[in-house]
Amino acid sequence: MMREKTLKRTVGTQPMFPTVLSFCFIIFVGLCFFASYIISTEQKLHHLAARMETLESALTQLKAELEVVHEVFSEAQKIKEHIQKRSKISSEQATEISYALLHCAHENKLNPFLLLAVAETESSFYPQAVGAVGERGLVQVRYGTFKMMMKEGDFNNWRDTLQAGAKYLNYLLRRFNGNTVLALAGYNAGPNRTLERLMAIGAPYVQKVEANYARIVRNNHYVQMVYGPDLRAAGWAGGSWA
């Protein structure tokens, strides 16, 4: 009788072991699933953070580019307004010249308003102007200078002569250590002279350019603020796209 009770108790307790194992297995599976979910979530958050960082960088770059575009457009408008005040060319041609001047100034790291003053002095903004000894274009470039500055291009194309003139002005500014007065004198009289002879020949031309530049500065506070009112140091580019 005693044996039967013991046997019954033994038999009665045996089903508990599979139940505990099953419960532990369920917990283990749950923990694995939860850990997998945590890892997956962390990976997604890391990927999202990386994408947000890339997007933030792209937006910062876009903002900088938009600021440059805004400045270029603003300067083009100021140049166009000056051209229309000082010449009788059409609005369409004034727009075309404005952006051509800006492009050449930007490529050669020049103050675009100085190049504008040179163009006014040389041609009164007529792109097809031809000088007494065969100079051509907005900034009246001679054929020898054109060939020296341009590896290719058309001497009869005003855009090409403008580019050649801008390159030449850049060369002269570097040669005279950024002194705009000497660079302009060299542009007019040729740089291969003594300084005394250079200024004796080039002074009247420099005065004309200076008067035109002063008029631009006087009518535009932006130019004075960004590039300065003093012609001597006004050769190089300024602003955010320098």
FENCORMO-V34104 format. One record per residue. N is the residue number from 1. RES is the residue in one letter. SS is DSSP state (H for helix, E for strand, C for the rest). PSI is psi in whole degrees, 0 to 359 (* if undefined). OMEGA is omega in whole degrees, 0 to 359 (* if undefined). Layout:
BEGIN
[[N	RES	SS	PSI	OMEGA] [N	RES	SS	PSI	OMEGA]]
END
This chain:
BEGIN
[[1	M	C	317	179] [2	M	H	321	179] [3	R	H	320	180] [4	E	H	319	179] [5	K	H	318	179] [6	T	H	317	179] [7	L	H	319	179] [8	K	H	318	180] [9	R	H	321	180] [10	T	H	313	180] [11	V	H	323	182] [12	G	H	332	182] [13	T	H	347	183] [14	Q	C	320	181] [15	P	H	348	182] [16	M	H	327	183] [17	F	H	312	175] [18	P	H	326	180] [19	T	H	316	180] [20	V	H	318	179] [21	L	H	317	179] [22	S	H	319	180] [23	F	H	317	178] [24	C	H	321	179] [25	F	H	318	179] [26	I	H	317	178] [27	I	H	317	180] [28	F	H	314	179] [29	V	H	318	179] [30	G	H	317	178] [31	L	H	318	178] [32	C	H	315	179] [33	F	H	317	180] [34	F	H	318	178] [35	A	H	318	178] [36	S	H	320	179] [37	Y	H	318	179] [38	I	H	313	180] [39	I	H	315	180] [40	S	H	319	179] [41	T	H	318	179] [42	E	H	319	178] [43	Q	H	319	178] [44	K	H	319	179] [45	L	H	321	178] [46	H	H	317	178] [47	H	H	319	179] [48	L	H	319	179] [49	A	H	319	178] [50	A	H	318	178] [51	R	H	320	178] [52	M	H	321	179] [53	E	H	318	178] [54	T	H	317	179] [55	L	H	318	179] [56	E	H	319	178] [57	S	H	318	179] [58	A	H	320	179] [59	L	H	322	177] [60	T	H	316	178] [61	Q	H	318	179] [62	L	H	319	179] [63	K	H	316	180] [64	A	H	318	180] [65	E	H	321	178] [66	L	H	325	177] [67	E	H	319	178] [68	V	H	315	179] [69	V	H	316	180] [70	H	H	318	181] [71	E	H	317	179] [72	V	H	314	179] [73	F	H	317	180] [74	S	H	316	180] [75	E	H	321	178] [76	A	H	320	179] [77	Q	H	319	179] [78	K	H	320	178] [79	I	H	315	180] [80	K	H	317	179] [81	E	H	319	179] [82	H	H	317	180] [83	I	H	316	182] [84	Q	H	330	177] [85	K	H	329	189] [86	R	H	4	179] [87	S	C	175	181] [88	K	C	17	180] [89	I	C	163	184] [90	S	C	161	179] [91	S	H	321	180] [92	E	H	318	180] [93	Q	H	324	177] [94	A	H	320	177] [95	T	H	315	180] [96	E	H	316	180] [97	I	H	320	181] [98	S	H	311	182] [99	Y	H	329	176] [100	A	H	318	177] [101	L	H	315	179] [102	L	H	317	181] [103	H	H	312	181] [104	C	H	321	178] [105	A	H	316	181] [106	H	H	315	181] [107	E	H	330	183] [108	N	C	13	176] [109	K	C	39	181] [110	L	E	156	169] [111	N	C	115	184] [112	P	H	334	181] [113	F	H	336	170] [114	L	H	316	177] [115	L	H	324	176] [116	L	H	315	180] [117	A	H	323	177] [118	V	H	316	179] [119	A	H	320	178] [120	E	H	318	181] [121	T	H	320	187] [122	E	H	321	190] [123	S	H	359	187] [124	S	C	31	176] [125	F	C	22	174] [126	Y	C	110	188] [127	P	C	336	181] [128	Q	C	14	182] [129	A	C	142	177] [130	V	E	130	183] [131	G	C	179	184] [132	A	C	328	180] [133	V	C	28	174] [134	G	C	8	177] [135	E	C	147	184] [136	R	E	152	170] [137	G	C	186	183] [138	L	C	322	183] [139	V	C	18	170] [140	Q	C	73	181] [141	V	E	135	176] [142	R	C	158	184] [143	Y	H	317	180] [144	G	H	319	178] [145	T	H	320	179] [146	F	H	313	182] [147	K	H	328	179] [148	M	H	324	185] [149	M	H	333	188] [150	M	C	123	175] [151	K	C	332	176] [152	E	C	167	181] [153	G	C	169	183] [154	D	C	119	181] [155	F	C	337	180] [156	N	C	357	179] [157	N	C	118	186] [158	W	H	332	177] [159	R	H	320	179] [160	D	H	321	178] [161	T	H	328	176] [162	L	H	317	177] [163	Q	H	318	179] [164	A	H	318	179] [165	G	H	320	179] [166	A	H	319	177] [167	K	H	318	181] [168	Y	H	319	178] [169	L	H	321	175] [170	N	H	315	179] [171	Y	H	316	181] [172	L	H	322	177] [173	L	H	319	178] [174	R	H	321	180] [175	R	H	322	182] [176	F	C	27	173] [177	N	C	39	176] [178	G	C	4	179] [179	N	C	105	185] [180	T	H	324	181] [181	V	H	312	179] [182	L	H	322	179] [183	A	H	318	179] [184	L	H	321	177] [185	A	H	319	177] [186	G	H	326	178] [187	Y	H	323	182] [188	N	H	315	188] [189	A	H	351	187] [190	G	C	135	188] [191	P	C	345	187] [192	N	C	59	179] [193	R	C	165	171] [194	T	C	155	181] [195	L	H	323	180] [196	E	H	314	180] [197	R	H	322	180] [198	L	H	313	182] [199	M	H	329	178] [200	A	H	320	181] [201	I	H	318	189] [202	G	H	349	185] [203	A	H	314	180] [204	P	H	322	179] [205	Y	H	315	180] [206	V	H	319	180] [207	Q	H	322	178] [208	K	H	314	179] [209	V	H	319	181] [210	E	H	320	179] [211	A	H	318	179] [212	N	H	320	179] [213	Y	H	319	179] [214	A	H	324	179] [215	R	H	319	178] [216	I	H	314	181] [217	V	H	317	182] [218	R	H	325	183] [219	N	C	1	185] [220	N	C	105	181] [221	H	H	328	180] [222	Y	H	314	182] [223	V	H	317	180] [224	Q	H	321	183] [225	M	H	317	186] [226	V	H	319	187] [227	Y	H	343	178] [228	G	C	152	183] [229	P	C	345	185] [230	D	C	118	182] [231	L	H	328	185] [232	R	H	327	182] [233	A	H	23	187] [234	A	C	18	186] [235	G	C	321	187] [236	W	E	164	182] [237	A	C	157	175] [238	G	C	185	177] [239	G	C	182	187] [240	S	C	345	181] [241	W	C	19	178] [242	A	C	*	*]]
END
